């Protein structure tokens, strides 16, 4: 379901002008319709759950973070950089991780209906939203016959990682309904606690 930028701004606690800037920059997925800028309610929800400060992490840092969360180790960074990253993660929460990990890497899609649809297989959590982690979202969507849809039930996160459990938890936290988001936040907190 789409909403106008004024309503999106009110939901995010920002001005209409700032909501328009978020839509123009791609933070809020949207489209123009009859001279009005409409944004996806799912992207507004994800933006409200993924707030942070500072520059977003590079793709390499995101991959290192996901590996640390999933297994407690990574070969992507070493020495004092690894130590600082672990320390930063222990002080982070799900909202900050979503801000850095999702960034401009997530897109919403609608899966085809019927047998043979892989949407239900993507996320084994039984969540109302499916998550796919892939190195090329467009190619994956084309192969699975997904249609890009701002209110779709499938989120594709474009990352080339084997740490899919951590990435999926972060996406479900940001895009899921209240129950799914809460469960995903608990999973993320458990992963962070293991780093101590």
C-alpha positions as CSV (number, residue, x, y, z in Angstrom):
1,X,0.0,0.0,0.0
2,X,1.4,3.4,-1.0
3,X,1.3,6.5,1.1
4,X,2.1,10.2,0.2
5,X,5.4,11.7,1.4
6,X,3.6,13.9,3.9
7,X,2.1,10.9,5.7
8,X,5.5,9.0,5.4
9,X,7.2,12.0,7.0
10,X,4.7,12.0,9.9
11,X,5.2,8.2,10.4
12,X,9.0,8.7,10.5
13,X,8.9,11.8,12.6
14,X,10.5,14.0,10.0
15,X,9.3,16.9,7.8
16,X,7.6,16.4,4.5
17,X,10.6,18.0,2.8
18,X,12.9,15.4,4.5
19,X,10.6,12.6,3.5
20,X,10.8,13.8,-0.1
21,X,14.6,13.8,0.1
22,X,14.5,10.3,1.4
23,X,12.3,9.2,-1.5
24,X,14.5,11.0,-4.0
25,X,17.6,9.3,-2.6
26,X,16.0,5.9,-2.7
27,X,15.8,5.3,1.0
28,X,12.1,5.2,0.6
29,X,11.0,3.2,-2.4
30,X,8.3,5.1,-4.4
31,X,6.9,6.3,-7.6
32,X,5.2,9.3,-9.1
33,X,1.5,9.1,-9.7
34,X,-0.6,12.0,-11.0
35,X,2.0,14.5,-9.9
36,X,2.3,13.1,-6.4
37,X,5.2,11.2,-4.9
38,X,3.9,8.0,-3.4
39,X,6.2,5.8,-1.2
40,X,5.8,2.2,-0.2
41,X,4.5,1.6,3.3
42,X,6.9,-1.3,3.6
43,X,9.9,0.9,2.9
44,X,8.5,3.5,5.4
45,X,8.4,0.6,8.0
46,X,11.9,-0.5,7.1
47,X,13.2,3.1,7.3
48,X,11.6,3.5,10.7
49,X,13.4,0.4,12.0
50,X,16.8,1.1,10.4
51,X,18.0,4.4,11.7
52,X,21.6,5.1,12.4
53,X,24.2,7.8,12.2
54,X,27.3,8.3,10.2
55,X,28.5,6.9,6.9
56,X,27.1,3.5,5.9
57,X,29.5,0.6,6.0
58,X,31.2,-0.5,2.9
59,X,30.1,-3.8,1.3
60,X,33.3,-5.5,2.7
61,X,32.6,-4.3,6.2
62,X,29.0,-5.5,5.9
63,X,30.2,-9.0,4.8
64,X,32.7,-9.1,7.7
65,X,29.9,-8.1,10.2
66,X,27.6,-10.8,8.8
67,X,30.3,-13.4,9.1
68,X,31.0,-12.3,12.7
69,X,27.4,-12.5,13.6
70,X,26.9,-15.9,12.0
71,X,30.1,-17.7,13.1
72,X,32.0,-15.4,15.4
73,X,35.0,-15.2,13.0
74,X,35.9,-13.6,9.7
75,X,39.0,-13.4,7.5
76,X,37.9,-10.2,5.8
77,X,39.5,-8.0,8.5
78,X,42.4,-8.6,10.9
79,X,44.2,-7.2,13.9
80,X,43.0,-3.9,15.4
81,X,40.4,-3.5,12.7
82,X,38.8,-6.8,13.7
83,X,39.0,-5.8,17.4
84,X,37.3,-2.4,16.7
85,X,34.6,-4.1,14.6
86,X,33.8,-6.6,17.4
87,X,33.6,-3.8,19.9
88,X,31.3,-1.8,17.7
89,X,29.1,-4.8,17.1
90,X,28.8,-5.5,20.9
91,X,27.5,-1.9,21.3
92,X,25.1,-2.1,18.3
93,X,21.5,-3.0,18.2
94,X,19.2,-4.4,15.5
95,X,18.2,-0.9,14.3
96,X,21.8,0.2,13.7
97,X,22.7,-3.1,11.9
98,X,19.6,-2.7,9.7
99,X,20.8,0.8,8.8
100,X,24.2,-0.3,7.7
101,X,23.4,-3.7,6.2
102,X,20.2,-3.0,4.3
103,X,21.2,0.5,3.0
104,X,20.4,0.4,-0.8
105,X,20.8,-3.4,-1.1
106,X,17.2,-4.5,-0.5
107,X,14.4,-4.5,-3.1
108,X,10.8,-5.6,-2.9
109,X,9.3,-8.1,-5.3
110,X,6.0,-9.9,-5.9
111,X,6.4,-13.6,-6.5
112,X,4.2,-15.5,-8.9
113,X,1.2,-17.4,-7.4
114,X,0.7,-21.2,-7.6
115,X,2.8,-24.3,-7.3
116,X,6.4,-23.9,-8.3
117,X,6.7,-20.5,-6.6
118,X,9.9,-20.3,-4.6
119,X,8.8,-17.4,-2.4
120,X,7.7,-19.7,0.4
121,X,11.0,-21.6,0.2
122,X,13.2,-18.5,0.5
123,X,12.5,-17.9,4.2
124,X,12.1,-21.0,6.3
125,X,10.8,-19.0,9.3
126,X,7.1,-19.1,8.3
127,X,7.1,-15.3,8.2
128,X,4.6,-13.3,6.2
129,X,7.5,-12.0,4.2
130,X,10.1,-14.0,2.3
131,X,13.8,-13.1,2.2
132,X,16.3,-14.0,-0.5
133,X,20.0,-13.3,-0.3
134,X,21.6,-13.2,-3.7
135,X,24.6,-11.6,-5.4
136,X,22.4,-10.3,-8.3
137,X,18.8,-9.5,-7.3
138,X,17.6,-8.7,-10.9
139,X,18.9,-11.9,-12.4
140,X,17.5,-13.9,-9.5
141,X,14.1,-12.2,-9.8
142,X,14.1,-12.8,-13.6
143,X,14.9,-16.5,-13.1
144,X,12.1,-16.9,-10.5
145,X,9.7,-14.7,-12.5
146,X,9.3,-12.1,-9.7
147,X,7.9,-8.7,-10.5
148,X,9.3,-5.7,-8.8
149,X,6.5,-4.4,-6.6
150,X,6.8,-1.8,-3.8
151,X,4.4,-3.7,-1.7
152,X,5.7,-7.2,-2.6
153,X,6.0,-10.0,0.0
154,X,9.5,-10.9,-1.0
155,X,12.7,-8.9,-0.1
156,X,15.8,-9.6,-2.1
157,X,19.0,-8.5,-0.4
158,X,21.9,-8.1,-2.9
159,X,24.9,-9.4,-1.1
160,X,27.3,-12.2,-2.0
161,X,27.5,-13.9,1.4
162,X,27.3,-17.4,3.0
163,X,26.1,-15.8,6.3
164,X,22.5,-15.9,5.2
165,X,21.0,-16.5,8.6
166,X,22.4,-13.2,10.0
167,X,21.4,-11.3,6.8
168,X,17.9,-12.8,6.8
169,X,17.4,-11.9,10.5
170,X,18.3,-8.3,9.8
171,X,15.9,-8.1,6.8
172,X,13.1,-9.7,8.7
173,X,13.6,-7.3,11.6
174,X,13.3,-4.3,9.2
175,X,10.5,-5.5,6.9
176,X,8.5,-8.0,8.9
177,X,5.3,-7.5,10.8
178,X,5.5,-6.8,14.6
179,X,5.8,-10.5,15.5
180,X,8.3,-11.3,12.9
181,X,10.4,-8.2,13.6
182,X,10.4,-9.0,17.4
183,X,11.6,-12.5,16.8
184,X,14.2,-11.4,14.4
185,X,15.5,-8.8,16.9
186,X,15.8,-11.5,19.5
187,X,17.9,-13.6,17.0
188,X,20.1,-10.6,16.3
189,X,20.6,-9.9,20.0
190,X,21.6,-13.5,20.6
191,X,24.1,-13.3,17.8
192,X,25.6,-10.1,19.2
193,X,25.7,-11.7,22.7
194,X,27.8,-14.6,21.4
195,X,30.5,-12.0,20.5
196,X,31.1,-11.1,24.1
